[in-house]
C-alpha cells in the first residue's frame, strides 16, 4: 500500500517505490497479490490513509483473501493498531519489513546484535497486548523474525534493559573494529569501501577482486555482514577492499543507529567505490539515495569512484554510439553521472570487464590524495621507512647522522605515524 502526498519531494514516485516494496516482500518470502495507491493532501494521523480507503481495502481483502497488508512508509503505533483493528489482519510497514529481511540475513553474532537492537528500537513504542512475552522468541511469519515482543506494559522496562545490554555489546564490537582498523593501518594499507544501492553488485565485485566467496543472490540485502579482503593494485601495492551493507531509499533510522560499528568502516575509508547498476532505469535516483545515506553517516566528503556495473546488461543498439562505442548522449543518466563524478568507470563485475581499469583508477585517486612530506626518520624506525616505500612515493632519499632524510608523498593516514605514532616513530622529525 502506497501513498502520494501532495507536495511530497520523495526521490521515487509512488509506483516506483511500490515496485521496490514488492521486491522487498519477495525477499522476505511474501507472495504479493495486489497493490494500491492513495493520493492524499495530508497523512491521516489515525490510520495513515483515509477512512474511505480503509473500507475499500476491507472489501478488496474479501475479494482477494490476503492476510497481510504492507505499507510503503513507517507507521506510528496508533496507526498500526487502528488499521489492524479495522482490517482484522496483520499490518506491516516498510521499516518492519526491512528489519525482518535483515534478521533473515544476519549470519554473524555482530550482525544479529545490530539487527536485534534495531528491531527492539522499532518495536518498543509499538508494543501492544497481542504479542507474546519477551522471553519467547518470535518465529515464523514475516515481521516476526528476531526478537519477540511483550504483552505486559511492565515488560517495556525489561526491553529497555535488554537494549542497554545490546548497546554495551555493540560498543565492544565497535571498539574491536577500531582496534582492527588500527592494526590494518600499522600493516600499512589504505582502505577502499565498496558502497552502493542494494543489489547493485557489490558482493559480486569483491568476489571478482579477491575471490572472497561472498553470497551473491538476485535479492535485496542478500548479504549483510561486511567482508574485508586484501587486493593488489597494478603497481603491486596492496590495499584493503571492504564490502559494506547495501543502502536503500527510506533506510530506517534504527538501522543507521544500530549499524554504527559497521558503517564506521565507510567513515574511516580512504576512498569509496560507489557501485551502481548501469542497466537500472532508476540509476540516478538510486545514486542520489546512496549519496544521501553517505551524508547522513558522515561520509559525504570522501573521494568517490563511480563504478557503473552490469555493463553487460545494456543494449548496444540503444545505449552506445555506433561509431565510437561510447555511451550516447541520449543515455542521459549515464551522461549526467559522467559530468558529475570526476572518476567514473564502466565495469561488469560478473564478467570481469573493466576490473583492471577500476584498480588503476583506485591507485591514481589514492595517489592524488597523498600529501607532500619531507621528514628525517631515525634509523631505529626502519619499519616506518619500509612502510613509506610500500604505501607512499619516495622522490628523494639521503642518509644523515640523525637518520634517513626522505622527500616524497604519503597517504594522509600515515601522517599520524610521523608525529603521534608508536614508540619507534615518536622521534621522527618532520621538516
C-alpha positions in Angstrom: 0.0 0.0 0.0 1.5 3.3 -1.1 0.5 7.0 -0.8 1.3 10.0 -2.9 1.1 13.1 -0.6 0.7 16.4 -2.2 3.9 18.4 -2.1 6.0 15.3 -1.3 9.6 15.6 -2.6 10.5 11.9 -2.4 13.1 10.6 -4.8 10.9 7.8 -6.1 7.3 8.1 -7.4 4.7 6.1 -5.5 4.6 3.4 -8.3 8.4 3.1 -8.4 8.6 2.8 -4.6 5.9 0.1 -4.6 7.9 -1.8 -7.2 10.8 -1.8 -4.8 8.5 -2.7 -1.9 7.3 -5.7 -3.9 11.0 -6.8 -4.3 11.4 -6.5 -0.6 8.3 -8.5 0.1 9.5 -11.2 -2.3 12.9 -11.3 -0.5 11.0 -11.8 2.8 9.1 -14.7 1.3 5.8 -12.9 0.8 3.6 -13.5 -2.2 2.1 -10.2 -3.4 -1.4 -10.4 -4.8 -2.1 -6.7 -5.4 -1.1 -3.1 -4.8 -2.9 0.1 -4.1 -2.1 3.8 -4.1 -4.0 6.7 -2.5 -3.4 10.3 -3.3 -3.6 12.5 -0.2 -3.4 16.1 0.7 -2.2 15.1 4.2 -1.5 11.9 6.1 -4.3 10.8 8.4 -2.9 10.7 11.9 -5.3 7.8 12.9 -5.0 5.4 10.0 -2.4 7.0 7.7 -4.8 6.6 4.8 -8.3 7.9 4.6 -11.3 6.1 6.1 -12.8 5.5 2.6 -9.6 3.8 1.5 -9.6 1.6 4.6 -13.1 0.5 3.7 -12.1 -0.1 0.1 -9.2 -2.3 1.3 -11.6 -4.3 3.5 -13.7 -5.1 0.5 -10.6 -5.9 -1.5 -9.5 -8.3 1.2 -12.8 -10.2 0.9 -12.2 -10.4 -2.8 -8.5 -11.4 -2.9 -8.2 -13.1 0.5 -4.9 -11.6 1.5 -3.8 -11.9 5.2 -1.1 -9.3 5.3 -1.1 -5.6 4.3 2.3 -3.9 3.9 2.6 -0.1 3.8 5.4 1.6 2.0 6.1 4.1 4.8 6.7 3.8 8.5 3.5 3.8 10.6 3.0 5.0 14.1 1.9 2.7 16.9 -1.6 4.2 16.8 -1.9 3.9 13.1 -0.8 0.2 13.2 -3.3 -0.5 16.0 -6.2 1.2 14.3 -5.5 -0.4 10.9 -5.2 -3.9 12.3 -8.5 -3.4 14.3 -10.2 -2.1 11.2 -8.8 -4.7 8.7 -8.7 -7.7 11.0 -5.3 -8.8 9.6 -1.6 -8.1 10.3 -0.3 -4.7 9.2 3.3 -4.3 8.4 5.2 -1.1 7.4 8.3 -0.7 5.2 10.6 -0.4 8.2 9.5 -3.6 9.8 9.8 -5.4 6.5 13.4 -4.3 6.0 14.2 -5.2 9.6 12.7 -8.6 9.0 14.9 -9.1 5.9 18.0 -8.0 7.9 17.1 -10.6 10.6 16.9 -13.3 7.9 20.4 -12.4 6.6 22.3 -11.8 9.9 24.7 -14.7 9.9 27.3 -13.5 12.4 26.9 -12.6 16.1 27.7 -9.0 15.2 25.0 -8.8 12.6 22.5 -10.5 14.9 23.3 -8.0 17.7 22.9 -5.0 15.3 19.6 -6.3 13.9 18.2 -7.1 17.3 18.9 -3.6 18.6 17.3 -2.1 15.5 14.2 -4.3 15.9 13.8 -3.5 19.6 14.2 0.2 18.9 11.5 0.0 16.4 9.1 -2.2 18.4 9.4 -0.6 21.8 7.0 2.3 21.1 4.7 -0.1 19.2 4.1 -2.7 21.9 0.5 -4.0 22.3 -1.1 -6.7 24.4 -1.4 -9.1 21.5 2.2 -10.1 21.4 3.9 -12.9 23.3 6.2 -12.4 26.2 9.8 -11.1 25.6 11.2 -14.5 26.7 9.6 -16.1 23.7 11.5 -15.5 20.5 9.3 -14.7 17.5 9.4 -17.5 15.0 7.7 -17.9 11.6 6.0 -15.3 9.6 7.2 -12.0 8.1 7.7 -9.3 10.6 8.2 -11.7 13.5 11.8 -12.9 12.9 14.3 -11.9 15.5 13.4 -10.7 19.0 9.9 -11.3 20.3 7.6 -8.7 21.7 5.9 -8.2 25.1 2.4 -8.5 26.4 2.6 -6.6 29.7 3.3 -2.9 30.0 5.9 -3.6 32.7 8.0 -5.5 30.2 8.8 -2.2 28.5 11.4 -1.8 31.3 12.7 -5.3 30.6 13.1 -4.5 26.9 14.8 -1.2 27.8 17.3 -3.1 30.0 17.9 -5.6 27.3 18.5 -2.8 24.8 21.1 -1.4 27.1 22.9 -4.8 27.1 22.8 -4.9 23.3 24.2 -1.4 23.1 27.0 -2.4 25.5 27.9 -5.5 23.5 27.8 -3.4 20.2 30.1 -0.8 21.8 32.5 -3.7 22.4 32.2 -4.7 18.8 32.8 -1.1 17.8 36.0 -0.9 19.9 37.2 -4.2 18.4 36.6 -2.9 14.9 38.5 0.2 15.9 41.4 -1.9 17.0 41.3 -3.9 13.8 41.4 -0.7 11.8 44.4 0.5 13.7 46.2 -2.9 13.2 45.5 -2.6 9.5 47.0 0.9 9.5 50.1 -0.4 11.2 50.4 -3.0 8.5 50.4 -0.1 6.0 47.4 -0.5 3.7 44.9 2.0 2.5 41.2 1.1 2.8 38.7 1.2 0.0 35.0 0.8 0.9 32.6 -0.6 -1.6 29.2 1.2 -1.2 26.1 1.3 -3.3 22.4 0.6 -3.5 21.3 -2.8 -2.5 21.6 -5.4 -5.3 23.9 -3.2 -7.4 26.6 -5.9 -7.5 28.9 -5.0 -4.5 29.4 -8.6 -3.4 30.0 -9.8 -7.0 32.7 -7.1 -7.3 34.6 -8.1 -4.1 34.3 -11.7 -5.2 35.9 -10.7 -8.5 38.6 -8.7 -6.9 39.6 -11.1 -4.2 37.8 -14.4 -4.6 36.0 -13.6 -1.4 33.2 -16.2 -1.9 30.6 -13.8 -0.6 27.0 -15.0 -1.2 25.5 -13.5 -4.3 21.8 -13.6 -5.0 19.4 -11.5 -7.1 17.6 -10.3 -4.0 17.7 -7.1 -1.9 20.0 -7.2 1.0 21.2 -10.7 0.1 24.4 -10.0 2.1 24.5 -8.1 5.4 27.9 -8.7 7.2 30.9 -6.7 5.9 33.8 -8.5 4.2 37.3 -7.2 4.0 39.9 -8.6 1.6 43.4 -7.6 0.5 43.8 -6.7 -3.2 46.9 -5.9 -5.2 46.8 -2.7 -7.3 48.6 -2.6 -10.7 51.8 -1.3 -9.1 51.9 -4.2 -6.7 50.8 -2.0 -3.7 48.2 -3.7 -1.5 45.0 -2.1 -0.4 42.0 -3.4 1.6 38.6 -3.6 0.0 35.6 -3.7 2.3 32.2 -4.7 1.1 29.5 -2.9 3.2 25.8 -3.3 3.7 23.7 -2.1 0.8 21.8 1.2 1.0 18.2 1.8 0.1 15.8 4.8 -0.1 13.9 5.3 3.2 16.6 3.5 5.0 15.2 3.0 8.6 16.9 5.3 11.1 17.0 2.4 13.5 19.4 0.6 11.2 21.6 3.5 10.7 22.0 3.9 14.5 22.3 0.1 15.2 24.8 -0.5 12.4 27.1 2.3 13.7 30.0 -0.2 14.1 29.6 -1.5 10.5 29.1 1.9 8.9 32.2 3.3 10.6 34.1 1.1 8.1 32.8 3.6 5.5 33.6 6.6 7.6 37.2 5.5 8.1 37.9 4.5 4.5 40.3 6.4 2.4 38.3 6.0 -0.8 34.7 4.9 -1.7 33.8 2.9 -4.8 30.1 3.6 -5.4 28.8 0.6 -7.3 25.7 1.4 -9.4 23.6 -0.7 -11.8 24.0 0.9 -15.2 21.1 -1.0 -16.6 18.7 0.2 -13.8 16.0 2.6 -15.1 16.2 4.4 -11.8 20.0 4.7 -11.9 20.2 8.4 -11.0 17.6 8.2 -8.2 19.4 5.3 -6.6 22.8 7.1 -6.8 21.2 10.1 -5.1 19.7 7.8 -2.4 23.2 6.4 -1.7 24.6 10.0 -1.6 22.0 10.9 1.0 22.9 8.0 3.2 26.6 8.8 2.9 25.9 12.3 4.1 23.8 11.0 6.9 26.6 8.8 8.3 29.2 11.5 7.9 31.0 10.1 4.8 29.7 12.6 2.2 33.0 14.3 1.7 35.0 11.1 0.9 36.7 10.8 -2.6 34.5 8.6 -4.7 34.9 6.4 -7.8 31.6 5.8 -9.6 31.7 2.2 -10.8 28.9 1.7 -13.3 28.3 -2.0 -13.0 26.4 -4.6 -15.2 27.6 -3.0 -18.4 27.0 -6.5 -20.0 23.2 -5.9 -19.5 22.9 -2.8 -21.6 21.6 -2.8 -25.1 24.4 -1.7 -27.6 21.8 -0.7 -30.2 20.2 1.9 -27.9 22.9 2.9 -25.4 26.1 3.0 -27.3 27.2 5.3 -30.1 27.7 3.1 -33.3 31.0 4.7 -34.3 32.8 5.4 -31.0 31.4 2.6 -28.9 30.9 5.1 -26.1 27.7 5.9 -24.3 25.4 8.0 -26.4 24.4 11.4 -25.0 20.8 10.3 -25.2 21.6 8.0 -22.4 21.1 11.0 -20.1 21.5 9.2 -16.7 25.0 7.9 -17.6 25.9 11.2 -19.2 24.9 13.1 -16.1 27.0 10.9 -13.9 30.0 11.2 -16.2 29.7 15.0 -15.8 29.1 14.9 -12.0 31.8 12.5 -11.0 35.5 13.1 -11.8 36.3 9.4 -11.6 33.9 7.1 -13.4 34.5 3.6 -14.8 32.2 1.1 -16.5 32.5 -2.5 -15.4 30.9 -5.9 -15.3 31.8 -7.5 -12.0 30.3 -10.8 -13.1 32.1 -10.9 -16.5 35.4 -9.3 -15.3 35.0 -6.4 -17.7 36.8 -3.1 -16.7 38.3 -4.5 -13.5 41.9 -3.6 -14.3 40.7 -0.1 -15.3 38.9 0.2 -11.9 42.0 -0.9 -10.0 44.2 1.5 -12.0 41.7 4.3 -11.2 41.8 3.4 -7.5 45.5 3.6 -7.5 45.5 7.0 -9.2 42.9 8.5 -6.9 44.8 7.2 -3.8 48.0 8.8 -5.1 46.1 12.1 -5.8 45.0 12.1 -2.1 48.6 11.8 -0.9 50.4 14.8 0.6 53.9 16.1 0.0 56.1 15.3 3.0 59.8 15.8 3.9 61.0 14.1 7.0 64.0 12.6 8.8 63.4 9.1 10.0 65.7 7.8 12.8 67.5 4.6 11.9 65.7 2.8 14.7 62.4 3.5 13.0 63.3 1.4 9.9 59.8 -0.1 9.8 58.3 3.3 9.1 60.7 3.9 6.3 59.8 0.5 4.8 56.1 1.4 5.1 56.8 4.7 3.3 58.3 2.7 0.4 55.4 0.2 0.4 52.5 2.7 0.6 53.9 6.1 -0.4 56.1 7.6 -3.0 59.8 8.3 -2.3 61.2 11.0 -4.6 64.5 11.5 -2.8 66.3 9.6 0.0 69.6 10.6 1.7 71.4 9.4 4.7 72.4 11.8 7.6 73.9 11.3 11.0 70.5 11.6 12.6 68.6 9.3 10.2 67.3 8.9 6.7 66.0 12.1 5.1 63.1 11.4 2.8 61.1 13.6 0.5 58.0 12.3 -1.3 54.3 11.6 -0.8 52.4 9.8 1.8 48.8 8.8 2.4 47.1 11.1 4.9 46.6 8.3 7.4 50.4 7.9 7.6 51.0 11.4 8.8 49.9 10.5 12.3 52.7 7.9 12.4 55.2 10.6 11.8 54.0 12.7 14.7 51.9 10.7 17.0 52.8 7.1 16.3 54.4 4.2 18.1 57.5 4.4 20.4 59.8 3.9 17.5 58.1 6.6 15.5 57.8 9.3 18.1 61.3 10.5 17.4 60.7 11.2 13.7 61.5 14.7 12.7 59.2 16.3 10.1 60.8 19.1 8.2 
